[in-house]
């Protein structure tokens, strides 16, 4: 849940203010090289948010389908690995195309 909070917070603090300026002025008002960086952060934060929701859904599914084996399957290291994998996949999908 903290990872989902961080991805949504980054959307609100990093992605939305330039998007708001873009909508208000009808054009990109910041430096030109920031446009591709902003677009990458937009894709990364939104992808991380979606992937975090998928990880939370997987966690809840495992807890509901096998509650007795849940503690054996979902260790803190595995949970951290899933969160790191979601952020890594989101970063690769957004910054590699640049």
C-alpha positions, -999 to 999 in steps of 0.1 A, spaced: 0 0 0 29 24 7 42 17 -28 8 25 -43 7 57 -22 42 67 -35 33 62 -71 0 81 -68 18 109 -48 44 112 -76 16 115 -102 1 143 -81 34 161 -75 55 155 -105 32 147 -134 1 168 -128 15 203 -124 32 204 -158 0 188 -173 -20 216 -157 3 243 -171 0 226 -205 -38 227 -203 -39 263 -190 -16 278 -217 -25 254 -245 12 247 -252 42 233 -235 56 262 -214 87 245 -198 120 238 -215 118 215 -245 141 188 -230 118 185 -200 89 173 -222 104 139 -228 115 136 -192 79 146 -181 64 121 -205 86 93 -191 77 101 -155 41 102 -165 43 67 -180 64 54 -151 42 67 -123 10 56 -140 24 21 -148 38 17 -113 4 26 -99 -13 0 -121 13 -27 -114 10 -20 -76 -27 -25 -79 -20 -58 -96 4 -69 -69 -21 -60 -42 -48 -80 -60 -24 -110 -62 -16 -107 -25 -53 -106 -16 -60 -135 -40 -33 -156 -23 -46 -147 11 -82 -157 2 -75 -189 -17 -50 -204 8 -51 -186 41 -31 -213 60 -2 -213 35 -2 -175 30 25 -167 56 47 -194 41 43 -181 5 42 -143 10 74 -136 30 86 -100 35 114 -107 10 90 -118 -16 67 -89 -10 96 -65 -14 107 -83 -45 72 -79 -60 72 -42 -52 107 -37 -66 98 -57 -97 67 -35 -104 88 -3 -101 116 -18 -122 92 -29 -149 75 5 -149 109 23 -151 121 1 -179 88 6 -199 91 44 -195 127 54 -197 141 28 -222 122 44 -251 140 77 -245 
